[in-house]
Amino acid sequence: MVRYINGKDRPTEILVRTATGDGTTTDFTVTQGMTVAKVIVSLNGVLQRPTTDYTISGTTLTFNSAPTSAEDIQIKEMPI
């Protein structure tokens, strides 16, 4: 559940997105307005480095290399 401040579109809680790598997909969806400074990304629990391992443009987070098949992807969007 995501709560909002004063009915605005800024969440007050961390939104966690999960996915599973397939060895070919590099693009994943994030909320509009997210930047590399506002997300924490991990693959199988290993933190990824912003701009080195992934970038964000608009609503798309792009990994520089596709996460391997069955790799657990976690994207945490911060309410900042």
C-alpha positions, 0 to 999 in steps of 0.5 A: 500500500502506498500512502500519499501526503495531502492527497498529492502524488508523492508517496510517504512509504517505500514502494518495492518492485520485484521481478525475475531476470530472464537473461535478456530483459534490461528494462523495468518500469519505475514510477514517474519522477524516480531518479537513480538518487531515489531508488535502491536496486539489488540483484540476488541481494547484492546492491547495484551501483547507480549509473554504473550498473543501471540508469533511469530515464522517465519511467524506465530503469535500464540495467547495463547488462541483463540480469541472468535467468532466475536472478531476483530483482528488487527495486525500492523507490524512496519517498524523497 
